[in-house]
């Protein structure tokens, strides 16, 4: 259980740091509430003794993902460039008068 509490504190710290660094304001309560809810669910899972290690590992995994997102490592691939227009000047249906 101590591991999940530590992971929760680290996760909340990452959220607060990201919000202050980017928005120059404290985070919105919903951001803190949603992550707290996730860690509460992991703590409930950790009450089942065989799943304690799994719940703690998932909690620290969420923190690692948040840190990688904060540092800009990984994430979604950049969107591909749009295809160039055909050289014929359009390609649509011919206009009728």
URMO-V968727 format. One record per pair of residues at least 6 apart in sequence whose C-alpha atoms are under 6 Angstrom apart, sorted by the first residue. I is the first residue (numbers start at 1). GAP is how many residues later the second one is. D is the distance in Angstrom with one decimal. If there is no record, write none. Layout:
BEGIN
i = {I:I}
gap = {GAP:GAP}
d = {D:D}
END
This chain:
BEGIN
i = {3:4:7:7:11:16:19:19:20:42:46:46}
gap = {53:52:52:53:52:11:7:8:6:13:6:9}
d = {6.0:5.4:5.9:5.5:5.3:5.9:6.0:5.3:5.7:5.3:4.0:5.5}
END
